[in-house]
């Protein structure tokens, strides 16, 4: 009996050690990606070329053309590669969905300016319904020192919800993303977005460098002032040049506007995402190029008395705001236009401050949001919560 127990213990120990060894081997796996046409999917007529560059096999990617790595799914681990710039905003998308419409995107910007203190040198953003949400992700930008000319070494460490991105300096990450927003946990890898040369690509599945897979700290999580629960209407076509009309005094204050919601409007509950962003791209899809769409969102604020309160508001691209049926504010945040909001036409809580006239009791806040350019959504926060509540 003792001999049998000893043999059983030895067998279990051997199995345990074998399992540990197998896991270690899987985590230590290194995939050196060949820069050869057979390993990549691309349009042969797109100008993508596989070349020898500075003594190594490389691929030249023409601006805007996608280059998809074949037969490779990525979830957690490390991706490293070298990139030399032509111009543009070259990036890599990982966790790419099978239809190519959704994933997580990291990219660099270079337009003849490589100042290391420039905050917009690099960015992470989600891609949703083939739409890059860079204008909704201002928090996920950072600076880095680029080698112009020369190779730039990129290293992405991905673990569950989090990512660390290194650019040239491998001792300190240039960007930390506490909550990846693509929504796909396992998917493909692709390059696009700039005129670049790529070489020395290595994938290390499972090599996460002790990065916690759970969501990291997000500052707005603890802030009760954010308006997080909304209702959303379906999106409609809204041709360029149209506006939402305000109630006019000589019409008795009645709103004459066919797009204004009525009793037939269907509303869907919608909750803001991790950064308190009401992400309309995820809820309603991307807006096709050269078109414009409109949707309505509404929520309720309960007030202990008649008062005015400041609403800090971010939006992309256009809004018309009503409180209890009365027009309060209208504005546009068109990237690249003279009237774009700080910072640089992106949707952030810094865009504007609106004075809300609240009556005692329930107040309906209704906002029309129009979109034609990349992502669309809003982010809203009251100045304080004294004397006001958000109904459950």
Helices and strands as residue ranges (DSSP letters): H 2-27, E 31-32, G 37-39, E 40-41, E 49-53, E 56-61, E 67-69, E 77-96, E 103-108, E 122-128, E 131-132, G 134-136, G 138-140, E 141-142, E 152-159, E 162-167, E 175-177, E 188-205, G 219-222, E 229-232, E 236-237, G 249-251, E 268-271, E 278-279, H 280-284, E 293-303, E 307-316, E 318-323, E 326-332, E 352-358, E 361-371, E 377-382, E 388-389
